[in-house]
Amino acid sequence: MHILWLKTELLHPVDKGGKIRTYQMLKELKRDHQITYLTLDDGAAAVDAREKATEYCHEVISISHHTSPKFSAAFYSELASNLLSPLPYAIKKYESAPMQEQVLSLVASHRFDLIICDFLAPAANVPREVTCPTLLFQHNVEAMIWKRHYEVQSNPLKQAYLRGQWRKIRAFERESCRRFDAVVTVSREDREMIQREYEAEDVYDVPTGVDVEFFKPSGNVAPEANNLVFTGSMDWLPNEDAIRYFTEQIMPLIKQKVPGVTLTVVGRNPYPGLLELSKRDESIVVTGRVDDVRPFMEKAAAYIVPLRIGGGTRLKIFEAMAMEKAVVSTTVGAEGLPVRNDQELILADTPEAFAGSVVRLLQDQTMARSLGQRAAVRVRETFGWRRVAEKFASICENTMKKAGAQTSVEDEHVVVSR
């Protein structure tokens, strides 16, 4: 296959869940298929991002695109003006006429067997008149994330704005899932939701994978007693909400039983409130972006995923499992992953239950080691990226065949009608 892969960013640095999933999937697909990677580029990528793109594609085409930094005056101005747009802000900010023109030009060359739109945002740049089969790769059900955003928001004005964004993104997501030839999700739950809520027909799911050779204990870093670790991009709202929830409602309960507990938050662009909290509270350490998360994970006595908002699946859980870490997560945090409560991780959905589960692991190291070891066996046996990519490729090939058969039927109908 020759695949035209659409994205809104270059992948390096590969430092967040969506980038990791795309990078690993493309690396595997590139072994057997030709990949042309067409992306927007806002200048935020690493200086060697284009050079390193050869790791996951044969050809990269980037289009200059400006996005306003979060919390800037321009950002808030765009949020206000978005009230008048039918597109949600998360999609509108990536709308690009030059990218749309480039898609049409590339498709006209007849080089491509399939267009893959990676995440929902690039779908705004796929013209309706493209003649090539199309596939939408949904890492999340985006509308569900925004619904949860407004449901947990306590500020009435923010809640009203977020509810409006949810309605817009739900409408756009529904239309996109129905107009693409196929949709691929990352969990059975997401697949069933898209089929049920959007009445889309050709929807498939592939599991989340993990690089089991990269994520494994080195044996050179000893766990620190009472140290909890969270990893994730801190400029993603679900992660920000998770840490606010944990530090405000859960950690005080843990400190009552384990006064020496510490939390290390590892991830790029920590929000200002978290940085201020770390200055006031020495039990909270904020690293910002790091080149390698594994030493921080290896030092953890337990790994936490206190997400209340989200969709898709969390790569971070499989990474922690591969590192033999005992994981405590909310049900939302582990949503879509084929893992079992009290077998490979512990699920807890109230502050009291979450705190109690963490305390049990901190006070019973034998239990924590056993949980982590069972988790590692499960993920290593089942969720390597090669197997995941093979399933994804088979869906792509099936989509091409179905689209081709449909085109042949339509052509025959035109001939008969004439």
Number of C-alpha atoms within 10 A of each C-alpha: 16 15 21 25 20 25 24 22 20 26 22 19 16 18 18 18 16 18 16 19 18 18 20 21 21 19 18 18 21 18 11 12 15 17 23 21 22 23 21 22 18 16 13 13 15 14 11 10 16 17 11 15 17 15 13 22 21 13 14 18 15 17 16 12 18 14 13 14 10 10 8 10 11 13 13 14 11 15 16 13 10 17 14 9 11 14 20 23 19 16 18 16 18 20 21 19 12 13 26 16 13 17 19 18 12 14 17 13 8 10 13 18 18 22 26 24 25 20 20 23 21 25 24 21 22 23 14 10 7 14 15 20 21 24 26 25 22 24 23 21 22 21 21 18 19 24 21 18 22 21 13 12 15 9 9 10 10 13 17 13 14 20 19 17 24 22 17 20 24 22 16 21 21 17 14 19 26 19 14 21 21 25 28 23 25 25 24 17 18 25 24 17 15 22 19 11 10 17 15 22 15 18 23 20 20 18 22 24 24 27 18 19 10 12 21 18 17 12 8 9 14 13 18 13 16 21 21 24 23 23 26 25 20 23 14 14 15 23 23 20 18 21 22 16 16 21 15 11 16 21 23 16 19 22 15 12 14 16 13 12 20 23 24 21 24 23 22 19 15 21 14 8 10 19 16 10 15 16 12 10 10 10 17 20 18 18 16 17 18 12 9 10 16 20 15 20 27 25 21 26 26 30 29 27 27 29 23 20 23 25 25 27 25 24 20 20 27 28 24 29 29 27 23 28 32 30 28 26 24 22 17 20 27 28 18 20 19 13 17 12 13 11 13 25 23 22 22 22 16 13 20 14 14 25 23 17 18 28 20 13 21 22 15 11 15 11 13 21 17 16 22 24 17 18 26 24 14 17 24 19 9 13 18 18 19 17 14 19 21 16 13 19 17 11 21 23 14 12 20 22 13 15 19 15 12 12 14 12 12 12 12 12 11 10 9 8 7 6
